Structure formats: structure tokens, C-alpha cells
């Protein structure tokens, strides 16, 4: 039917011709006819069936060409058959790929997903549109509010301009600096104003995360939730969780460790934000000879799932240990065992708290050389704007980072 329409009505379907290719057709005769139509169109915009026939490589296909023309006058509209053609080509591609993979053994879930994603990308009807409409849609979007999420850290939002859809944010820090707490503060802020957040905790249990949320939300001392909790404190925590938006908007997942399961969860639930704590302990069903290659793979998978779903993915990462006695702010080159994190990250934030590395005391002044509360976040990469440094105050007893300017 499609070939008949192209042969009979070149003036009506000339714009559809570039969207088709010979490999979409399963039958060899139909592939020959399509190639002949393509060559005829290049010779004359007003080609006809007679001109097409002269370009057939197999003269015996003339009868099939006329059959196509007969069918075109009796069936449903071109667009519906175009969708059917793309769907059939997609199914054929998947069958062929599966057959090839089965020769090497049973395909893994990750390989199956890769095959389906490739098929969806290659044979999607939605992608077969006039490219000019992409530009039109972009221009029309300029007058509309941009869909960004704000962390409610004022200076951070001022520098980043909010976190865009479909982006990957890397938050790096050395051990014990507080990267989980800082990321959880951001997640708590976003969930509190009604956006869906999934927090994947691979190191802590769900209850440990709830404890951090309660301490910050109720402004309690961390020790108040250790051991036997007083009834007054218990009621205060219960009231906080009951009245806050966290119950509806924040999901804490502590039983999902593989990158394949994490991506499947994001695709299935489509949260506004997904936080993964942290890259170096994420597992995968694939085998890699080197940790660096594994981390690069994990980073790439999260980048793709962010683009595919529009989710803002925040991935925490450990940094290389600094040289003994050297206390200096981290940079992107300190991202542990990966160049992929540096490459894939749209935003890269480095959390720095010197006290975590040096807890020595200045005996003359009777105080720490590096106060426990002093911290900073360095915005090392911002694909959409400027970078900078923000001074922070860390309140360990209430598991809270605040921007220093607020305290003034």
C-alpha cells in the first residue's frame, strides 16, 4: 500500500520518501521497488509507474509494482500503514538480534534492554518527523517557564539556575565529609515542595536515612534518637512525618544495588529526582576486568536513563584519598577510579570539609585547627552556566548543611 501510494501520487507523498529506507521492507521485491521509486524521484519529481519500471533491477517485479498500485486505491490512509511498517521492521530487528545473541548463550537482561532501546530509537515513528518542527518547538518553548528543580540552597540555585530535566549531577567527597547528608538535605528540600524523589541508599539502611531526616526536620540532637527514645521525642518525630510532604514524595530504597535494577526503577516510576549513594558500591550484572570500566559503565547508564525519562539523577562518588598531611580542596581529577563521571556529569559538585581529614587540636588556642563546622562546596562543572564556590556550615548534631550567608 505504501509503495503504491508513492508510485501513484508522487506529489502527495514526496515528503514521506526521505523517511523511508529499503531495509524497512521484508520482501526483496518490495525493496527493489522502493529503490526504483527513489531513483525515479531523483530523475524527475513528477515520476510515474512507467519511469519506476525502468529502474527495477529485477524486471519480474513489474507485476508486483502494479499490484502495489491496485492495493493503494482500496486501503486505509498512508500514515497508519507507515506505523505498521515501522512496527514490523522493529520486530524483525529484535528477532534478528536475539538470534545472534542466542548463538553466544542466553542474553542478559541488560543486553535485552539494549536491543529494545536500539530498536525503539531506530524504528520509532515519532522520530520520523520533519526536523524543522524540532526548531519550531524549541522556539515556542522559549516563552514558557523552564522546567527546573530548585534545591532551596539559595546560592547553589543562583549559580546553577536550578537543576534541568534529564541531567546527571555528580557530588564528590572524601570519606566522612558528609556527602550523604548533603545529598539527603537536597532531596528533603525538593520532596518538601511536592516533587517526587527516589533515594537509593546502598551503604545505610532505610531506618538510618529516616533518622537523619527526623533529626534535621525536627531540629533534634542526633543523640536523641539513639538507644531508647523518649515518648516526647517519638511524638515529635511522628508529628513531623505526618505533617510533612516526605511521606508522599520521598521513597527510600535500600534493597536495590545493581545499576540495571536502579535504572529499571527510574524508568518504571519516573521520579523527578533520583539520588544514588554511591557510585563505587553500585553493582552490575555485567563483568568488567577493571573498576574504572565498571564505574564508567554505571555513569553512562545513569546518563542515558536521565535523558530517556527526564529524571534529574544525582550520583554520589568517593574521591581519591589526598596525600598524608595535605589538606586542599578537591577537583574533578580526584573523582575516584573514573573518567566517565567527569565526562558524563552535567553538574559536578565537590564537597570539602577539612576537619574530616585533620582533627588535630591547636593546644595554644585550645581549639581544632580545622573547625568541624566549616565546609564548602565547589561547583567544578556546570554545563549550562558559571561555576563557583559556596561556603557552608555543617551542624553534625542535626545532620544539616546550611549556606553561611544565611547565618549572617
Buried (B, 14 or more C-beta within 10 A) or exposed (E): BBBBBBBBEBEEBBEBBEBBEBEBBEEEBBBBBBBBBBBBBEEEEEBEBEBBBEBBEEEEBBEBBBBBBEBBEEEEEBEEBBEBBBEBBBEBBBEEBEEEBEEEEEBBEBBBBBBBEBBBEEBEBEEBEEEEEEEEEEEEEEEEEEEBBBBBBEBBBBBBBBBBBBBBBBBBBBEEBBBBBBBBBBBBBBBBEEBBBBBBBBEBEBEBBBBBBBBBBBEBBBEBBEEEBEEEBBEBBEEBBEEBBBEEBBBBBBEBBBBBBBBBBBEEBBBBBBBBBBBBEBBBEBEEEEEBBBBBBBBBBBBBBBBBBEBBBBBBBBBEEBEEEEBEBBBBEBBBBBBBBBEBBBBBBBBBBBBBBEEEEEEEEEEBEBEBBBBBBBBBBBEEEEBBBBEBBBBBEBBBBBBBEEEE
